[in-house]
Amino acid sequence: NRYLRKLLANIARDNPKTKGVVLNGFTIGNEHIAQLTMSLVSNTHIEILYLNDCGITSKGAHLLAYALDKNRSLDHVWLNDN
């Protein structure tokens, strides 16, 4: 998905204009979760992350937990219905 690739690229570049990420309803595979995780580890601007109903697997949840442990800018993360 083009939108997803563009958004992940913005997160990876630590774009200061990207403060919130909404991916509700996107089916995100482990590959994209891994890419998101690596980007979030070094991102200093994302404050809000919505990942509701994205089909995140237990492996994806473990990857996200790693990112949440390292990231200091995230204030709110929504993971409902995964």
C-alpha positions in Angstrom: 0.0 0.0 0.0 1.4 3.3 -1.1 0.0 5.3 1.9 1.6 2.9 4.3 5.0 3.0 2.6 4.9 6.8 2.6 3.9 7.0 6.2 6.6 4.5 7.3 9.2 6.5 5.3 8.1 9.7 7.2 8.5 7.9 10.5 11.9 6.6 9.5 13.0 10.1 8.5 11.9 11.4 11.9 9.8 14.1 10.1 9.0 16.7 12.8 5.6 17.4 11.1 4.5 13.8 11.8 3.2 13.9 15.3 0.5 11.3 15.1 0.1 8.1 13.1 -3.3 6.6 12.3 -3.2 3.1 10.7 -6.6 1.9 12.0 -8.0 -0.9 9.8 -4.9 -1.5 7.8 -3.8 -5.1 7.8 -0.2 -4.7 8.8 2.0 -7.8 8.3 5.1 -8.6 10.4 7.4 -7.1 7.8 5.7 -3.7 8.1 5.5 -4.0 11.9 9.3 -4.7 11.9 9.9 -1.6 9.8 7.6 0.5 12.0 9.4 -0.8 15.1 12.9 0.1 13.8 11.6 3.5 12.8 9.9 4.2 16.2 13.1 3.3 18.1 14.9 6.3 16.8 11.9 8.6 16.2 11.6 11.6 18.4 8.4 13.3 17.2 5.6 10.7 17.1 3.4 11.2 20.1 0.3 9.3 19.2 0.0 5.9 17.5 -3.3 4.3 16.4 -3.0 0.7 15.4 -6.6 -0.5 16.0 -7.9 -3.5 14.1 -4.6 -4.0 12.2 -4.4 -7.8 12.6 -1.2 -7.5 14.6 0.1 -10.9 15.6 1.8 -11.9 18.8 5.2 -11.5 17.0 4.2 -8.1 16.0 3.2 -7.2 19.5 6.6 -8.3 20.8 8.2 -6.1 18.2 6.1 -3.1 19.2 6.8 -3.7 22.9 10.5 -3.4 22.0 9.9 0.0 20.2 7.8 1.2 23.1 10.5 0.5 25.6 13.0 2.5 23.5 10.9 5.4 22.2 10.6 8.4 24.5 8.2 10.6 22.5 5.2 8.3 22.3 2.5 9.3 24.8 -0.5 7.4 23.6 -0.8 4.0 21.8 -4.0 2.4 20.8 -4.0 -1.3 19.9 -7.7 -2.3 20.2 -9.1 -5.3 18.3 -5.9 -7.0 17.2 
